[in-house]
Amino acid sequence: MKKLLAACLLLCTTPLLACPDWPAERARQELQSLRQQLADWDDAYHRQGRSAIADELYDQARERFVQWQGCYPQLGITAPPALPGSHGKLRHPVAHTGLDKARDAEAVRQWLAGRDDLWVQPKVDGVAVTLVYQDGKLSQAISRGDGLQGQDWTENARRIPSLPTQLPASGRLVVQGELYWRLPGHIQARHGGLGARGRVAGLMARQDIGEQAQHLGLFVWELPLGPLDMPARLERLKNLGFADSAALTLPATDFAGIERQRQHWYRQPLPFASDGIVIRQGRRASGQTWRAQPASWALAWKYPYSHALADVRQVQFKVGRSGRITPLLHLQPVELEGRRIARVSLGSLRRWQTLDVRPGDQVAIALAGLTIPRLDSVVWRTPQRAALAVPDAERYHPLSCWRATPGCEEQFLARLDWLGGGKGLQLQGVGPGTWRALHAAGHLQGLLDWLELGPEALAEVPGFAERRAERLAAQFDAARQRPFRQWLRALGLPAPDSLTASDDWSSLAARSEAQWRQRPGVGAQRARQLRAFFADPEVQRLRQRLAAAGVQGF
């Protein structure tokens, strides 16, 4: 068990996550639900010839199942076969070994320790195949299947122009490689996988691949019964006519060189999609001894995911200053392009209503512009749909929540954040934490209550020392001297740039919609908003308070 755990720590492609805190029945539901989802994706991929999910998300979903399965082994729920319906009955002359996958750079370093005779290849994102030639003539093409038996692809293989049907060889020759979708000049870091693997699998699943056969290419990564050392195998590949495959198998001396080559292939054009590199030891055992399990002499080091599978822990609905409701997903942290992502915004309540994301759902996260996390899709849903307290969109709008009444606290505090911030009154040393502390202490029920707070009252607020209280009181007092237009901007006036230096409250409040539309940059909608702002009873009460405080223009 200890050896198994050590291997997982070295080779798992994603960091180990803490086990979910589920009772047995909940765990059973979650595992069975994910198992069925995996089976449905497999059926679409292998039987229907379509890719219902991005390859990297499918891989992560399978990893997630294995993780949960390890957390609840007593349930005895096994994963569906990785390639249902594609096993076939045609036996491979040499088993397909598969690859262990390094979790990170440190895992690669550990694998390299004590090894030499190293070589690197692109890990082509396609579909594995065995080609058997008898006296130079293609006699069989077999899908990978379970590594021991696969489907008979011979007829379709003979229709692929890039796949030679005749080779300069005698006797039996076995070739293992990858059928890929031709993508000339493809840059993986920029374009991603483009569903290339699914397109190849779907095409080969047809009875007749037709003219689309011209889109398929072949990358040969092994001659299992060929020479045992790499240079001799590469020379053999060239002599057989697979020079392009041989040219992409390069010697490496150390980790730094391997890492540089990985970055090069990730960011420079290749004729196919690739999801990482394969590191090989040149000399390996004869194919006659291979088994359908990961080989000890090769390791895959995948590229960073462009989409990360994330577990939704909480759905929060933030009400902003203008009353806009923004759903925010709190995630089990994931890494993407070197960034740790724990939250993502859905942008609007309408989008949340469309997606209906709940805690426990698994979502696909990507980076917009390489910096901003975004939700791309819900990958699968938890069978237990948690009830959520969703704010009523009709209750919140640009003229709601001027007071901290029940249900209004969030928008009210957002108004204060804006009022004291860089686009408002620019109060130094006053931030969201300040307003929340004053509100918690019972000092803020209305938007302008802080104007009456002196040093003594502020010093009584928990966490406010005497000197801080004095500085705050000075900032609050200085706010009375801010210009009229700055105050209106701080209060949230629509189109504050439409004001002129001669404007005051009385003249602005008396303007009709038609008069507002005469101002530069004010259309019909903005004119209605301006008219509603000055006519709102709560805003008029704020105006009276500011006038009493001696603020200019009110």
C-alpha positions as CSV (number, residue, x, y, z in Angstrom):
1,M,0.0,0.0,0.0
2,K,2.9,2.4,0.8
3,K,4.5,1.7,-2.6
4,L,1.1,2.4,-4.3
5,L,0.7,5.7,-2.5
6,A,4.3,6.7,-3.3
7,A,3.7,5.9,-7.0
8,C,0.5,8.0,-7.0
9,L,2.3,10.9,-5.4
10,L,4.9,10.8,-8.1
11,L,2.7,10.1,-11.2
12,C,-0.8,11.4,-10.7
13,T,-1.4,14.1,-13.3
14,T,-3.3,16.4,-10.8
15,P,-2.6,17.1,-7.2
16,L,-4.3,14.8,-4.7
17,L,-7.4,16.4,-3.3
18,A,-8.8,15.9,0.2
19,C,-11.5,13.3,0.3
20,P,-15.0,14.6,0.3
21,D,-16.8,14.6,3.7
22,W,-19.7,12.5,2.5
23,P,-21.8,9.9,4.3
24,A,-21.8,6.5,2.6
25,E,-25.1,7.0,0.8
26,R,-24.1,10.4,-0.6
27,A,-20.7,8.9,-1.7
28,R,-22.6,6.1,-3.5
29,Q,-24.8,8.5,-5.4
30,E,-21.9,10.7,-6.4
31,L,-19.7,7.8,-7.6
32,Q,-22.6,6.1,-9.5
33,S,-23.5,9.4,-11.1
34,L,-20.0,10.1,-12.3
35,R,-19.6,6.5,-13.4
36,Q,-22.7,6.8,-15.6
37,Q,-21.5,10.2,-17.0
38,L,-18.2,8.6,-17.9
39,A,-20.0,5.7,-19.6
40,D,-22.2,8.1,-21.6
41,W,-19.2,10.0,-22.8
42,D,-17.4,6.8,-23.7
43,D,-20.5,5.6,-25.7
44,A,-20.7,8.9,-27.6
45,Y,-17.0,8.8,-28.3
46,H,-16.6,5.1,-29.3
47,R,-20.0,4.1,-30.6
48,Q,-21.4,7.4,-32.1
49,G,-18.1,8.9,-33.2
50,R,-18.5,12.2,-31.5
51,S,-16.6,13.9,-28.7
52,A,-19.1,15.2,-26.1
53,I,-16.4,16.7,-23.9
54,A,-12.9,18.1,-24.4
55,D,-10.3,15.4,-24.1
56,E,-8.5,17.0,-21.2
57,L,-11.7,17.4,-19.2
58,Y,-12.5,13.7,-19.8
59,D,-9.1,12.8,-18.5
60,Q,-9.5,14.9,-15.4
61,A,-13.0,13.4,-14.8
62,R,-11.6,9.9,-14.9
63,E,-8.9,11.0,-12.4
64,R,-11.6,12.5,-10.2
65,F,-13.4,9.2,-10.2
66,V,-10.3,7.3,-9.2
67,Q,-9.7,9.7,-6.4
68,W,-13.3,9.4,-5.0
69,Q,-13.1,5.6,-5.5
70,G,-9.9,5.6,-3.3
71,C,-11.8,7.6,-0.7
72,Y,-14.6,5.1,-0.5
73,P,-13.2,1.7,-1.4
74,Q,-15.8,-0.1,0.7
75,L,-18.5,0.8,-1.8
76,G,-16.9,-1.4,-4.5
77,I,-17.9,0.9,-7.3
78,T,-15.6,0.4,-10.3
79,A,-14.9,2.7,-13.2
80,P,-16.4,1.8,-16.5
81,P,-13.9,0.4,-19.0
82,A,-11.9,3.2,-20.6
83,L,-12.7,2.1,-24.1
84,P,-16.1,0.3,-24.2
85,G,-17.1,-1.1,-27.5
86,S,-13.6,-0.5,-28.9
87,H,-11.9,-3.6,-27.4
88,G,-12.7,-5.7,-30.4
89,K,-11.6,-9.3,-30.8
90,L,-8.5,-8.9,-33.0
91,R,-5.4,-9.7,-30.9
92,H,-2.4,-7.4,-31.1
93,P,0.9,-9.1,-32.0
94,V,2.5,-7.0,-29.4
95,A,0.7,-5.5,-26.4
96,H,0.3,-1.7,-26.1
97,T,2.0,-0.7,-22.9
98,G,0.5,2.7,-22.1
99,L,2.2,5.5,-20.2
100,D,2.5,6.7,-16.7
101,K,2.0,10.4,-16.4
102,A,4.1,12.8,-14.3
103,R,2.2,15.1,-12.1
104,D,4.7,18.0,-12.2
105,A,8.3,18.9,-12.9
106,E,9.5,17.4,-9.6
107,A,8.0,14.1,-10.5
108,V,9.9,14.2,-13.8
109,R,13.1,14.9,-12.0
110,Q,12.5,11.9,-9.7
111,W,11.9,9.7,-12.6
112,L,15.0,10.8,-14.4
113,A,17.2,10.2,-11.4
114,G,19.8,7.5,-12.2
115,R,18.6,7.2,-15.8
116,D,20.6,7.9,-19.0
117,D,20.2,7.3,-22.8
118,L,17.2,9.7,-22.8
119,W,15.0,10.7,-25.7
120,V,11.9,12.9,-26.1
121,Q,9.0,12.8,-28.5
122,P,5.8,14.9,-28.8
123,K,2.9,13.1,-27.2
124,V,0.6,13.2,-30.2
125,D,-3.1,13.7,-29.4
126,G,-4.6,11.1,-31.6
127,V,-5.7,7.4,-31.5
128,A,-3.2,4.6,-31.0
129,V,-3.0,1.9,-33.7
130,T,-1.0,-1.2,-34.5
131,L,-0.1,-1.8,-38.1
132,V,1.1,-5.2,-39.2
133,Y,3.0,-5.6,-42.5
134,Q,3.7,-9.0,-44.0
135,D,6.5,-9.0,-46.6
136,G,6.0,-5.2,-46.9
137,K,2.2,-5.3,-47.5
138,L,-0.2,-3.9,-44.9
139,S,-2.1,-6.9,-43.6
140,Q,-3.8,-5.6,-40.5
141,A,-4.6,-2.3,-38.7
142,I,-5.8,-2.8,-35.1
143,S,-7.2,-0.2,-32.7
144,R,-5.6,0.0,-29.3
145,G,-8.7,-1.5,-27.5
146,D,-7.6,-2.7,-24.1
147,G,-4.0,-3.1,-25.2
148,L,-4.3,-6.8,-25.9
149,Q,-7.2,-6.9,-28.4
150,G,-8.7,-4.2,-30.6
151,Q,-11.0,-3.6,-33.5
152,D,-10.2,-4.4,-37.1
153,W,-9.5,-1.1,-38.8
154,T,-7.7,-2.6,-41.8
155,E,-10.2,-1.6,-44.5
156,N,-10.4,2.0,-43.3
157,A,-6.6,2.1,-42.8
158,R,-6.0,1.2,-46.5
159,R,-8.0,4.3,-47.5
160,I,-5.7,6.7,-45.6
161,P,-3.3,8.3,-48.2
162,S,-0.6,9.1,-45.6
163,L,-0.5,5.5,-44.3
164,P,1.7,3.3,-46.5
165,T,0.2,0.1,-47.7
166,Q,3.6,-1.1,-49.0
167,L,6.9,-0.9,-47.2
168,P,10.5,-2.1,-48.2
169,A,10.4,-5.0,-45.7
170,S,10.3,-8.7,-45.6
171,G,8.7,-11.0,-43.1
172,R,6.4,-9.6,-40.4
173,L,6.8,-6.0,-39.3
174,V,4.9,-4.5,-36.4
175,V,4.5,-0.7,-36.2
176,Q,2.9,1.1,-33.2
177,G,1.8,4.7,-33.6
178,E,-0.8,7.3,-33.5
179,L,-3.4,8.3,-36.1
180,Y,-3.8,12.0,-35.9
181,W,-5.9,14.8,-37.5
182,R,-3.7,16.9,-39.7
183,L,-3.4,20.4,-38.4
184,P,-0.5,22.2,-40.3
185,G,1.2,24.9,-38.3
186,H,-0.8,24.0,-35.2
187,I,0.5,25.7,-32.0
188,Q,-0.7,23.9,-28.9
189,A,-0.3,26.8,-26.5
190,R,-2.5,29.0,-28.7
191,H,-5.0,26.6,-30.2
192,G,-5.4,23.8,-27.7
193,G,-6.5,20.3,-28.7
194,L,-9.4,21.4,-30.9
195,G,-11.1,18.0,-30.3
196,A,-8.6,16.4,-32.7
197,R,-8.5,13.0,-30.8
198,G,-12.3,12.8,-30.9
199,R,-12.4,13.6,-34.7
200,V,-10.0,10.7,-35.4
201,A,-11.9,8.3,-33.2
202,G,-15.2,9.2,-34.7
203,L,-13.9,8.9,-38.3
204,M,-12.3,5.5,-37.7
205,A,-15.6,4.2,-36.1
206,R,-17.4,4.7,-39.4
207,Q,-18.0,1.9,-41.9
208,D,-16.4,4.0,-44.6
209,I,-14.2,7.0,-43.8
210,G,-14.6,8.4,-47.3
211,E,-12.8,11.5,-48.5
212,Q,-12.0,12.6,-44.9
213,A,-9.3,10.0,-44.8
214,Q,-7.0,12.7,-46.4
215,H,-7.1,14.6,-43.0
216,L,-5.4,11.7,-41.2
217,G,-1.7,11.3,-40.6
218,L,0.4,8.7,-38.8
219,F,3.1,9.3,-36.2
220,V,5.1,6.2,-35.5
221,W,6.4,6.0,-31.9
222,E,7.6,2.4,-31.8
223,L,8.9,-0.6,-33.7
224,P,8.3,-3.1,-30.8
225,L,10.1,-6.0,-32.6
226,G,12.8,-3.7,-34.0
227,P,16.3,-3.0,-32.7
228,L,16.6,-2.6,-28.9
229,D,18.6,0.6,-29.0
230,M,17.0,3.9,-30.2
231,P,19.5,5.1,-32.8
232,A,19.1,1.8,-34.7
233,R,15.3,2.0,-34.4
234,L,15.3,5.5,-35.8
235,E,17.5,4.5,-38.7
236,R,15.1,1.6,-39.4
237,L,12.2,4.1,-39.3
238,K,13.9,6.3,-41.9
239,N,14.6,3.3,-44.2
240,L,11.0,2.3,-44.0
241,G,9.8,5.8,-45.0
242,F,8.8,7.1,-41.6
243,A,11.5,9.8,-41.6
244,D,9.1,12.5,-40.3
245,S,8.4,10.4,-37.1
246,A,12.1,9.7,-36.6
247,A,12.9,13.4,-36.9
248,L,10.6,14.2,-33.9
249,T,12.5,11.7,-31.6
250,L,15.4,13.7,-30.2
251,P,18.2,12.9,-27.7
252,A,18.2,14.6,-24.3
253,T,20.9,14.8,-21.7
254,D,19.2,16.3,-18.6
255,F,16.0,17.7,-17.2
256,A,16.8,21.3,-18.4
257,G,17.1,20.1,-22.0
258,I,13.9,18.1,-21.7
259,E,12.1,21.1,-20.3
260,R,13.3,23.4,-23.0
261,Q,12.2,20.9,-25.7
262,R,8.8,20.6,-24.0
263,Q,8.3,24.3,-24.1
264,H,9.5,24.5,-27.7
265,W,7.0,21.9,-28.9
266,Y,4.2,23.6,-26.8
267,R,4.7,27.0,-28.4
268,Q,6.0,26.3,-31.9
269,P,4.2,24.8,-34.9
270,L,3.7,21.1,-35.3
271,P,1.5,19.3,-37.8
272,F,-0.8,17.9,-35.2
273,A,-2.3,18.5,-31.8
274,S,-0.2,17.3,-28.9
275,D,-0.9,17.2,-25.2
276,G,2.6,16.8,-23.9
277,I,5.9,15.0,-24.4
278,V,7.0,11.4,-23.9
279,I,10.4,10.8,-22.3
280,R,11.9,7.5,-23.2
281,Q,15.0,5.5,-22.4
282,G,16.6,4.5,-25.7
283,R,17.3,0.9,-24.8
284,R,14.2,-1.1,-23.7
285,A,13.0,-4.7,-23.5
286,S,11.9,-6.5,-26.7
287,G,8.2,-6.2,-27.5
288,Q,7.8,-9.9,-27.1
289,T,7.8,-9.3,-23.3
290,W,5.5,-6.3,-23.2
291,R,2.3,-6.2,-21.2
292,A,-0.8,-4.0,-21.4
293,Q,0.3,-1.7,-18.6
294,P,2.5,1.4,-18.3
295,A,6.1,0.7,-19.3
296,S,9.0,1.4,-16.9
297,W,11.1,2.9,-19.6
298,A,8.8,5.8,-20.7
299,L,7.0,8.7,-19.0
300,A,4.5,11.2,-20.3
301,W,4.8,14.8,-19.1
302,K,1.7,16.6,-20.2
303,Y,1.3,20.3,-21.1
304,P,-0.6,22.6,-18.7
305,Y,-4.4,22.1,-19.0
306,S,-6.2,24.9,-20.8
307,H,-9.3,23.9,-18.8
308,A,-9.3,22.8,-15.2
309,L,-12.0,20.7,-13.7
310,A,-13.1,22.4,-10.5
311,D,-15.4,21.3,-7.6
312,V,-18.0,24.0,-6.7
313,R,-18.0,24.4,-2.9
314,Q,-20.3,27.4,-2.5
315,V,-22.5,29.7,-4.7
316,Q,-22.6,33.2,-3.4
317,F,-24.7,36.0,-4.8
318,K,-23.1,39.4,-4.5
319,V,-25.3,42.5,-4.7
320,G,-23.4,45.5,-6.0
321,R,-23.8,49.2,-5.6
322,S,-26.2,49.5,-8.6
323,G,-28.2,46.5,-7.5
324,R,-26.7,44.1,-10.0
325,I,-26.6,40.6,-8.7
326,T,-23.4,38.7,-9.5
327,P,-23.2,35.0,-8.7
328,L,-19.7,34.0,-7.5
329,L,-18.6,30.4,-7.4
330,H,-16.2,29.4,-4.6
331,L,-14.1,26.4,-5.8
332,Q,-11.9,23.7,-4.4
333,P,-8.7,25.5,-5.5
334,V,-7.2,24.4,-8.9
335,E,-4.1,25.4,-10.8
336,L,-4.2,26.7,-14.3
337,E,-1.2,28.1,-16.2
338,G,0.6,28.5,-12.9
339,R,-2.3,30.4,-11.2
340,R,-4.2,29.2,-8.2
341,I,-7.9,29.7,-8.8
342,A,-10.4,29.5,-5.9
343,R,-13.2,31.8,-7.2
344,V,-14.9,32.6,-10.5
345,S,-17.7,35.0,-11.4
346,L,-20.6,34.1,-13.5
347,G,-21.2,37.7,-14.5
348,S,-25.0,37.8,-14.2
349,L,-27.9,36.3,-12.4
350,R,-29.4,35.3,-15.8
351,R,-26.3,33.2,-16.6
352,W,-26.5,31.4,-13.3
353,Q,-30.2,30.7,-13.9
354,T,-29.3,29.2,-17.3
355,L,-26.5,27.0,-15.9
356,D,-28.1,26.3,-12.5
357,V,-24.8,25.7,-10.8
358,R,-25.0,24.2,-7.3
359,P,-22.5,23.2,-4.7
360,G,-21.0,19.8,-5.6
361,D,-21.2,20.4,-9.4
362,Q,-18.0,20.0,-11.4
363,V,-17.2,22.9,-13.8
364,A,-14.6,23.7,-16.5
365,I,-12.5,26.7,-15.7
366,A,-10.3,28.5,-18.3
367,L,-8.4,31.8,-18.3
368,A,-9.6,34.7,-20.4
369,G,-6.7,36.7,-21.7
370,L,-4.4,34.4,-19.7
371,T,-5.3,36.2,-16.5
372,I,-9.0,36.3,-15.7
373,P,-10.7,33.0,-14.6
374,R,-13.9,32.2,-16.4
375,L,-16.4,29.4,-16.3
376,D,-16.7,27.6,-19.6
377,S,-19.3,25.0,-18.8
378,V,-20.8,22.7,-16.2
379,V,-19.1,19.3,-16.9
380,W,-21.4,17.3,-14.7
381,R,-23.9,17.9,-11.9
382,T,-24.1,16.4,-8.4
383,P,-27.2,14.3,-8.0
384,Q,-28.0,16.3,-4.7
385,R,-29.2,19.7,-5.7
386,A,-28.7,22.0,-2.7
387,A,-31.3,24.7,-2.1
388,L,-29.9,28.2,-2.4
389,A,-31.1,31.6,-1.1
390,V,-31.2,33.4,-4.4
391,P,-31.8,37.2,-4.2
392,D,-35.0,38.6,-5.8
393,A,-33.8,40.5,-8.8
394,E,-36.9,42.7,-8.7
395,R,-35.9,44.0,-5.2
396,Y,-32.5,45.4,-6.2
397,H,-31.9,48.3,-8.7
398,P,-29.9,51.5,-8.9
399,L,-32.2,53.3,-6.4
400,S,-32.6,50.5,-3.8
401,C,-30.9,50.0,-0.4
402,W,-29.8,53.5,0.6
403,R,-30.3,52.3,4.1
404,A,-29.0,49.1,5.9
405,T,-32.5,47.6,6.3
406,P,-32.8,43.7,6.4
407,G,-31.7,42.2,3.1
408,C,-30.1,45.5,2.0
409,E,-26.8,45.3,3.9
410,E,-24.7,44.1,1.0
411,Q,-25.8,46.7,-1.5
412,F,-25.7,49.4,1.2
413,L,-22.0,48.5,2.0
414,A,-21.2,48.4,-1.7
415,R,-22.6,52.0,-1.9
416,L,-20.3,53.0,0.9
417,D,-17.3,51.3,-0.7
418,W,-17.9,53.3,-3.9
419,L,-18.6,56.6,-2.0
420,G,-15.3,56.5,-0.1
421,G,-13.2,55.0,-2.9
422,G,-11.0,56.4,-5.7
423,K,-14.0,57.3,-7.9
424,G,-15.9,58.8,-5.1
425,L,-14.7,61.0,-2.2
426,Q,-11.2,59.5,-2.1
427,L,-11.2,59.1,1.7
428,Q,-7.7,58.2,2.7
429,G,-7.4,55.1,4.9
430,V,-11.0,54.2,4.5
431,G,-11.8,50.9,2.8
432,P,-14.4,48.1,2.8
433,G,-13.1,46.9,6.2
434,T,-13.7,50.3,7.7
435,W,-17.3,50.5,6.6
436,R,-18.0,47.0,7.7
437,A,-16.6,47.6,11.2
438,L,-18.6,50.8,11.6
439,H,-21.8,49.0,10.4
440,A,-21.1,46.1,12.8
441,A,-20.7,48.6,15.7
442,G,-24.2,50.0,14.9
443,H,-23.0,53.4,13.7
444,L,-24.2,53.1,10.1
445,Q,-27.9,52.8,9.3
446,G,-28.0,55.5,6.7
447,L,-25.5,56.3,3.9
448,L,-24.3,59.5,5.5
449,D,-24.4,58.6,9.2
450,W,-20.6,58.7,9.3
451,L,-20.6,62.4,8.8
452,E,-21.7,62.8,12.5
453,L,-19.0,60.5,13.9
454,G,-16.3,62.2,15.9
455,P,-13.0,60.9,17.4
456,E,-14.6,59.8,20.6
457,A,-17.3,57.6,19.0
458,L,-14.9,56.2,16.5
459,A,-12.4,55.2,19.2
460,E,-15.1,53.0,20.8
461,V,-15.3,50.8,17.6
462,P,-13.5,47.5,18.2
463,G,-10.1,47.5,16.5
464,F,-10.0,51.3,16.2
465,A,-7.1,52.8,18.2
466,E,-7.2,56.5,19.3
467,R,-4.9,57.7,16.5
468,R,-6.8,55.8,13.8
469,A,-10.0,57.3,15.2
470,E,-8.6,60.8,14.9
471,R,-7.4,60.3,11.4
472,L,-10.8,58.9,10.3
473,A,-12.6,61.8,12.0
474,A,-10.4,64.2,10.1
475,Q,-11.1,62.5,6.8
476,F,-14.9,62.5,7.4
477,D,-14.8,66.2,8.3
478,A,-12.7,67.0,5.2
479,A,-15.3,65.2,3.0
480,R,-17.7,68.1,3.6
481,Q,-15.4,70.3,1.5
482,R,-15.4,68.1,-1.5
483,P,-16.8,69.7,-4.7
484,F,-20.5,69.2,-5.6
485,R,-19.7,67.1,-8.7
486,Q,-17.5,64.8,-6.7
487,W,-20.2,64.3,-4.2
488,L,-22.8,63.5,-6.9
489,R,-20.4,61.0,-8.5
490,A,-19.9,59.4,-5.0
491,L,-23.6,59.1,-4.5
492,G,-23.9,57.2,-7.8
493,L,-25.3,59.8,-10.1
494,P,-25.8,58.4,-13.7
495,A,-23.6,60.2,-16.3
496,P,-21.7,62.5,-13.9
497,D,-19.5,63.7,-16.7
498,S,-22.5,65.5,-18.2
499,L,-22.5,68.1,-15.4
500,T,-21.0,71.6,-15.7
501,A,-19.3,73.8,-13.2
502,S,-22.3,76.0,-12.8
503,D,-24.7,73.2,-11.9
504,D,-26.3,72.9,-8.5
505,W,-28.9,70.5,-7.0
506,S,-31.9,72.7,-7.6
507,S,-31.2,73.3,-11.2
508,L,-30.5,69.7,-11.9
509,A,-33.5,68.4,-10.1
510,A,-35.8,70.7,-12.1
511,R,-34.6,69.4,-15.4
512,S,-37.0,67.3,-17.6
513,E,-36.0,64.3,-19.6
514,A,-36.0,66.4,-22.7
515,Q,-33.7,68.9,-21.1
516,W,-31.3,66.2,-19.9
517,R,-31.1,64.8,-23.5
518,Q,-29.6,68.1,-24.6
519,R,-26.6,67.4,-22.5
520,P,-23.6,65.7,-24.4
521,G,-23.6,61.9,-24.0
522,V,-27.1,61.7,-22.5
523,G,-29.5,59.5,-24.5
524,A,-33.1,58.6,-23.8
525,Q,-32.3,55.9,-21.3
526,R,-29.8,57.9,-19.4
527,A,-32.1,60.9,-19.3
528,R,-34.8,58.7,-17.6
529,Q,-32.2,57.4,-15.1
530,L,-31.1,61.0,-14.2
531,R,-34.7,62.1,-13.8
532,A,-35.5,59.1,-11.6
533,F,-32.4,59.8,-9.5
534,F,-33.3,63.3,-8.6
535,A,-36.9,62.4,-8.0
536,D,-36.2,59.5,-5.6
537,P,-37.4,60.2,-2.0
538,E,-34.3,58.6,-0.4
539,V,-32.0,60.6,-2.6
540,Q,-33.8,63.8,-1.7
541,R,-33.4,63.0,2.0
542,L,-29.6,62.6,1.4
543,R,-29.6,66.0,-0.3
544,Q,-31.3,67.6,2.7
545,R,-28.7,66.1,5.0
546,L,-25.8,67.2,2.9
547,A,-27.3,70.7,2.7
548,A,-27.5,70.7,6.5
549,A,-23.9,69.6,6.7
550,G,-22.9,72.6,4.6
551,V,-21.7,70.7,1.5
552,Q,-21.5,73.0,-1.5
553,G,-24.2,72.8,-4.2
554,F,-26.9,71.0,-2.2
